[in-house]
Protein backbone atom coordinates (compact mmCIF):
# COMPACT_ATOMS: atom_id res chain seq x y z
CA UNK A 1 0.00 0.00 0.00
CA UNK A 2 1.38 3.39 -0.98
CA UNK A 3 1.63 5.98 1.73
CA UNK A 4 0.02 9.23 0.71
CA UNK A 5 2.29 12.17 1.26
CA UNK A 6 0.92 15.69 1.33
CA UNK A 7 2.20 17.95 -1.45
CA UNK A 8 1.38 21.64 -1.76
CA UNK A 9 -0.64 22.44 -4.86
CA UNK A 10 1.17 25.52 -6.25
CA UNK A 11 -1.99 26.63 -8.08
CA UNK A 12 -3.58 27.50 -4.74
CA UNK A 13 -0.94 30.20 -4.22
CA UNK A 14 -2.35 32.12 -7.20
CA UNK A 15 -5.55 32.79 -5.27
CA UNK A 16 -5.43 36.11 -3.42
CA UNK A 17 -7.86 34.92 -0.76
CA UNK A 18 -5.61 31.99 0.12
CA UNK A 19 -2.51 34.19 0.25
CA UNK A 20 -4.25 36.60 2.63
CA UNK A 21 -5.29 33.75 4.91
CA UNK A 22 -1.73 32.40 4.95
CA UNK A 23 -0.27 35.83 5.76
CA UNK A 24 -2.71 36.35 8.62
CA UNK A 25 -2.02 32.88 9.99
CA UNK A 26 1.76 33.38 9.84
CA UNK A 27 1.46 36.73 11.65
CA UNK A 28 -0.74 35.19 14.34
CA UNK A 29 1.52 32.17 14.68
CA UNK A 30 4.66 34.26 15.09
CA UNK A 31 2.99 36.48 17.71
CA UNK A 32 1.85 33.47 19.72
CA UNK A 33 5.00 31.40 19.33
CA UNK A 34 7.95 33.64 20.03
CA UNK A 35 11.37 32.22 19.42
CA UNK A 36 13.12 31.47 22.68
CA UNK A 37 10.25 29.62 24.31
CA UNK A 38 11.11 26.59 22.23
CA UNK A 39 13.78 25.58 19.75
CA UNK A 40 13.84 27.13 16.31
CA UNK A 41 13.48 23.70 14.69
CA UNK A 42 10.39 22.94 16.76
CA UNK A 43 8.87 26.33 15.87
CA UNK A 44 9.55 25.71 12.17
CA UNK A 45 8.05 22.21 12.23
CA UNK A 46 4.98 23.48 14.06
CA UNK A 47 4.56 26.35 11.58
CA UNK A 48 4.70 23.90 8.67
CA UNK A 49 2.04 21.72 10.27
CA UNK A 50 -0.22 24.70 10.96
CA UNK A 51 0.11 26.00 7.40
CA UNK A 52 -0.47 22.55 5.94
CA UNK A 53 -3.69 22.30 7.94
CA UNK A 54 -4.75 25.78 6.82
CA UNK A 55 -4.10 25.04 3.14
CA UNK A 56 -5.84 21.67 3.39
CA UNK A 57 -8.93 23.22 5.00
CA UNK A 58 -8.98 26.03 2.43
CA UNK A 59 -8.68 23.57 -0.46
CA UNK A 60 -11.45 21.34 0.90
CA UNK A 61 -13.76 24.34 1.37
CA UNK A 62 -12.99 25.67 -2.12
CA UNK A 63 -13.57 22.28 -3.75
CA UNK A 64 -16.82 21.76 -1.83
CA UNK A 65 -18.11 25.17 -2.95
CA UNK A 66 -17.09 24.46 -6.54
CA UNK A 67 -18.85 21.08 -6.44
CA UNK A 68 -22.01 22.62 -4.92
CA UNK A 69 -22.11 25.32 -7.60
CA UNK A 70 -21.68 22.76 -10.39
CA UNK A 71 -24.28 20.48 -8.83
CA UNK A 72 -26.76 23.37 -8.56
CA UNK A 73 -26.10 24.29 -12.19
CA UNK A 74 -26.65 20.67 -13.25
CA UNK A 75 -30.00 20.50 -11.43
CA UNK A 76 -31.06 23.82 -12.95
CA UNK A 77 -30.16 22.57 -16.43
CA UNK A 78 -32.03 19.31 -15.85
CA UNK A 79 -35.13 21.28 -14.83
CA UNK A 80 -34.84 23.52 -17.89
CA UNK A 81 -34.39 20.44 -20.10
CA UNK A 82 -37.58 18.91 -18.68
CA UNK A 83 -39.45 22.06 -19.69
CA UNK A 84 -37.86 22.20 -23.17
CA UNK A 85 -36.66 18.65 -23.98
CA UNK A 86 -35.80 19.51 -27.59
CA UNK A 87 -33.38 22.34 -26.74
CA UNK A 88 -29.95 21.10 -27.88
CA UNK A 89 -28.08 24.00 -26.27
CA UNK A 90 -29.38 23.09 -22.81
CA UNK A 91 -28.53 19.44 -23.44
CA UNK A 92 -24.95 20.35 -24.42
CA UNK A 93 -24.57 22.56 -21.33
CA UNK A 94 -25.85 19.70 -19.18
CA UNK A 95 -23.34 17.26 -20.69
CA UNK A 96 -20.51 19.74 -20.09
CA UNK A 97 -21.63 20.35 -16.50
CA UNK A 98 -21.80 16.61 -15.79
CA UNK A 99 -18.30 16.25 -17.21
CA UNK A 100 -17.01 19.03 -14.91
CA UNK A 101 -18.65 17.34 -11.92
CA UNK A 102 -16.95 14.06 -12.82
CA UNK A 103 -13.59 15.83 -12.98
CA UNK A 104 -14.18 17.42 -9.56
CA UNK A 105 -15.11 14.02 -8.12
CA UNK A 106 -11.96 12.44 -9.57
CA UNK A 107 -9.77 15.17 -8.04
CA UNK A 108 -11.03 14.21 -4.58
Order of alpha helices (4+ residues) and beta strands (2+ residues): alpha-alpha-alpha
